[in-house]
Amino acid sequence: MAMKEESKEWRGGVYLCTAKTSFDADILESKLRGEEIPSLRRYKGPSNAMEIIMGSSFTYPIDIYVPERCLEDALNIIEAIPLEECEPVDFEDE
């Protein structure tokens, strides 16, 4: 997944990131939907047609867009957190 510094607009949303595959886009959108953040896909090249015909867009990246008001929250949701920064959890206390 690639993210850019600048926000470009498309269909009322701003650029969040680029997913390498349709499966990656599904995962990102699922995480965003779980936090009630709407998203849009912008297919590059013939990937939209390939997904319809073949059921997958395995060769073309997909840009993900979110409403501008949600951009900061969306970035926080999709950024990986290094495990070293997480507090340890003791599961035996529960």
Steps between C-alpha positions, in 0.01 A plus 500: 500500500642836401415835657583843368563824685269711285123455490344486157123521466266273306119476512471691826774305678872541559774248428578264788724229352548255215420132543701258289212255448124481531547278806715767669236762416231276653698477825562875515135580430389250763719665764369844402137382497550358849574855615210641295728669246365482143742437215512495121717300262663654196621227270813554292522377144264217408483364856129573544415306183740222602328469839160473332616249236756296697384564857834654597718801427825326583721708273381859537506718813187662644498847659286535814327831576320617817312817596744777591354531850592132562851502352695529826295226669533277193878543496516404868292188434704365209850583628685207647605541862840349582460228760782651702273798574213286635460428868521133590170328582476235769217274386507289817367790711164488323 
